[in-house]
């Protein structure tokens, strides 16, 4: 499976350089540039380790270097880019050797954030959580992989905010942000296998447990959610076609 293949327009919305080099509204340049670069990083159009040179980006977007720096600083805060000792900026590397540690941290943070939400939520949190769970459902099978993973991100951040611990929310948000590129691979794998629909209704169980203030159920659901991602991501890395097919090639005799 190629995560950077742009032939699937449904799951890979492409933003061309020509489209991004148009004139920005006054004062909006840094925000628009941030969103374009963020989306290209999350969908692996900008590959891990790719250099993000300010001069080149200024030419691409036809702006000064100031809004470029502002956009890169926002990406840095989300751990989507990193600054090297020589002060150059690159797309943050993805080292799969760190995946077990990432899953361990995600499991702990996800369970803690969801437990706190069940414990501390107020009535006004519930309509928002229901709405975001519905937005995620609507995106499955109908929108791009980018839209799906952003809807997933928004839901889980809202869960953390319902827990009313800003330290947990900040740490969980950073971890979710780092995980989004791996989730993109996960979603594309499900789509390639015609199984993206299995992601539907994943978040309503969270809301049910949080509404009932059932901390034990919230913990169990959050843990199962993490392990589901873990298992499917590993399947994505091992993906191979299950059925042989004919490429229509004629192999000369004797080969």
C-alpha positions in Angstrom: 0.0 0.0 0.0 1.4 3.4 -0.9 0.4 6.1 1.6 1.5 8.9 -0.8 -0.4 7.7 -3.9 -2.6 10.6 -5.0 -4.6 8.6 -7.6 -7.4 8.1 -5.1 -9.1 11.5 -5.0 -11.6 10.5 -2.4 -9.0 9.7 0.3 -6.2 12.0 -0.9 -7.4 15.6 -1.4 -4.5 17.2 -3.4 -3.5 20.8 -2.9 -1.3 21.8 -5.8 1.4 24.5 -5.7 -0.5 26.5 -8.2 -3.5 26.5 -6.0 -1.5 27.6 -2.9 0.4 30.4 -4.6 -2.6 32.6 -5.0 -2.9 35.9 -3.1 -4.0 35.5 0.5 -6.4 37.8 2.3 -4.6 40.4 4.3 -3.6 39.0 7.7 -4.7 35.5 6.9 -1.6 34.2 5.2 0.0 32.4 8.2 -3.2 30.5 9.1 -3.8 29.4 5.5 -0.2 28.3 5.0 -0.3 26.4 8.3 -3.5 24.5 7.2 -2.0 23.6 3.8 1.3 22.4 5.2 -0.5 20.6 8.1 -2.8 18.7 5.7 0.1 17.8 3.4 2.1 16.5 6.4 -0.8 14.5 7.8 -1.6 12.8 4.4 2.2 12.1 3.9 2.3 14.3 0.8 5.2 16.0 2.7 7.2 12.9 3.8 8.8 12.5 7.2 12.3 14.2 7.1 11.3 16.5 4.3 13.1 19.9 4.6 10.9 22.9 4.9 13.1 25.8 3.8 11.7 29.2 4.5 12.9 30.8 1.2 11.4 28.0 -0.9 8.1 28.2 1.0 8.0 32.0 0.6 8.3 31.5 -3.2 5.7 28.8 -3.2 3.1 30.8 -1.4 4.2 34.2 -2.7 4.5 35.7 0.7 7.3 37.1 2.9 9.1 34.9 5.3 7.2 36.2 8.3 3.9 34.3 7.8 6.0 31.2 6.9 7.7 31.4 10.3 4.4 31.8 12.0 3.0 28.8 10.2 6.0 26.7 11.0 5.9 27.7 14.7 2.3 26.4 14.9 3.4 23.1 13.3 6.3 22.9 15.7 3.8 23.3 18.6 1.8 20.3 17.2 5.1 18.2 16.9 4.5 17.9 13.1 7.8 19.6 12.3 11.1 19.7 14.2 14.0 22.1 14.3 17.5 20.6 13.8 20.6 21.8 15.6 21.6 23.8 12.5 18.2 25.5 12.9 16.7 24.1 9.7 13.2 22.8 9.9 12.0 19.3 8.7 8.8 17.3 8.8 9.0 15.3 12.0 10.4 11.8 11.5 8.2 8.7 12.1 10.2 5.9 13.7 8.2 2.7 13.8 10.6 1.4 16.4 8.9 3.8 18.8 5.4 2.4 18.0 5.2 0.2 21.1 6.1 3.2 23.4 3.6 5.4 21.5 0.8 2.9 22.0 1.7 2.5 25.7 1.5 6.3 26.2 -1.6 6.6 24.1 -3.4 3.9 26.1 -2.6 5.6 29.4 -3.5 9.1 28.2 -6.7 8.0 26.4 -7.9 6.0 29.4 -7.1 8.9 31.9 -8.8 11.5 29.7 -11.9 9.4 29.2 -12.1 8.5 32.9 -11.9 12.2 33.9 -14.6 13.0 31.3 -16.9 10.5 32.9 -16.1 11.8 36.3 -16.2 15.6 35.7 -18.5 16.2 32.7 -21.4 18.6 33.0 -24.7 18.4 31.1 -23.5 21.0 28.5 -20.7 18.8 27.4 -23.0 16.0 26.2 -24.6 17.7 23.2 -21.1 18.7 21.9 -19.8 15.2 22.3 -22.8 13.7 20.6 -22.4 16.2 17.7 -18.7 15.4 17.2 -19.4 11.7 17.4 -22.0 12.3 14.6 -19.6 14.3 12.5 -17.1 11.5 12.7 -19.7 9.0 11.7 -20.8 11.1 8.7 -17.2 11.4 7.5 -16.7 7.6 7.4 -17.2 6.4 3.9 -18.2 9.8 2.6 -15.1 12.0 3.0 -11.4 12.0 2.7 -9.0 10.3 5.0 -7.9 13.7 6.1 -11.4 14.6 7.1 -11.9 11.4 9.0 -8.7 11.8 11.1 -9.4 15.4 11.8 -13.0 14.5 13.0 -11.4 11.8 15.2 -8.9 14.3 16.6 -11.7 16.9 17.4 -13.8 14.3 19.2 -11.0 13.0 21.5 -9.9 16.6 22.3 -13.4 17.4 23.3 -13.5 14.3 25.5 -10.3 15.5 27.3 -11.8 19.0 27.7 -14.8 17.5 29.4 -12.5 16.1 32.0 -11.5 19.6 33.1 -7.9 19.0 33.7 -5.9 21.3 31.4 -2.6 19.4 32.0 -4.1 16.1 30.8 -5.8 17.9 27.9 -2.6 19.4 26.7 -0.6 16.2 27.0 -3.4 14.1 25.3 -3.8 16.7 22.5 0.0 16.5 21.7 -0.1 12.8 21.6 -3.2 12.7 19.4 -1.5 15.1 17.1 1.6 12.9 16.8 -0.6 9.9 16.1 -2.5 11.5 13.2 -0.1 10.4 10.5 -0.3 6.8 11.6 -4.0 7.0 11.7 -3.9 8.2 8.1 -2.1 4.9 7.2 -4.7 3.0 9.2 -7.7 4.6 7.4 -6.1 4.1 4.0 -5.6 0.4 4.8 -9.2 0.0 5.7 -10.3 1.8 2.6 -8.0 -0.3 0.3 -9.5 -3.4 1.9 -13.1 -2.0 1.5 -13.5 -2.1 5.3 -13.6 1.6 6.2 -17.2 1.2 7.4 -15.9 -0.7 10.5 -14.9 2.7 11.9 -18.5 3.8 12.1 -20.2 4.2 15.5 -16.8 4.0 17.4 -17.4 7.1 19.4 -21.0 6.8 20.7 -19.9 4.2 23.3 -17.6 6.8 24.7 -20.4 9.3 25.0 -22.7 6.7 26.6 -20.2 5.9 29.3 -19.4 9.6 29.9 -23.1 10.5 30.1 -23.7 7.7 32.6 -20.6 8.8 34.5 -19.5 5.2 34.5 -15.8 5.5 35.0 -15.0 1.8 34.7 -16.9 1.5 31.4 -15.2 4.6 30.1 -11.8 3.2 31.0 -12.6 -0.2 29.3 -13.9 1.5 26.1 -10.8 3.8 25.8 -8.5 0.9 26.3 -10.3 -1.2 23.7 -10.2 1.8 21.3 -6.4 2.0 21.6 -5.9 -1.7 21.1 -8.1 -1.7 18.0 -5.9 1.0 16.5 -2.8 -0.9 17.4 -4.0 -4.1 15.8 -5.3 -2.5 12.6 -2.2 -0.4 12.2 0.0 -3.5 12.4 -2.2 -5.3 9.9 -1.8 -2.2 7.6 2.0 -2.6 7.8 1.7 -6.3 6.9 -0.9 -5.8 4.2 -0.7 -8.0 1.1 -3.3 -8.8 -1.5 -5.3 -11.9 -0.6 -6.1 -12.8 -4.2 -3.7 -13.4 -7.1 -4.4 -11.5 -10.2 -3.2 -11.6 -13.8 -1.1 -8.6 -14.9 -1.5 -9.6 -18.5 2.2 -10.1 -19.0 3.6 -12.7 -21.4 6.6 -14.4 -19.9 9.1 -15.7 -22.5 9.8 -19.4 -22.4 12.9 -20.4 -20.5 12.6 -17.6 -17.9 
